[in-house]
Amino acid sequence: MSTEMTALLVVAGLVVAATLVVAVVLLVRLVRTRRTLRDAGLPVTRQWVFWGAVAYLVLPADLLPDPVYLDDIGVLLLALRSLRSAADGPSAPGR
């Protein structure tokens, strides 16, 4: 195997590992946000968003193949944004 091919495989592996780490970090943030909303007494009316994002990350059926976690990251970001907007909504404490 040539050194160029080895370098390409190493770079590709690092990119895949980095996107997986980002997906896991976003999943942790999503779980923490849901827990914070629940502990604050806010009704988590968008539970389907949370569970849908978790299922999309875990299930093998994706828009892009699993080594490319960009679609998973996008779904997690949308779910996190949705839960954050629910926290900032009119039912949030102090409003």
GINORRA-V20754 format. One record per pair of residues at least 24 apart in sequence whose C-alpha atoms are under 6 Angstrom apart, sorted by the first residue. I is the first residue (numbers start at 1). J is the second residue. D is the distance in Angstrom with one decimal. If there is no record, write none. Layout:
i->I j->J d->D
i->I j->J d->D
This chain:
i->19 j->69 d->5.8
i->23 j->73 d->5.2
i->30 j->80 d->5.4
i->49 j->79 d->5.7
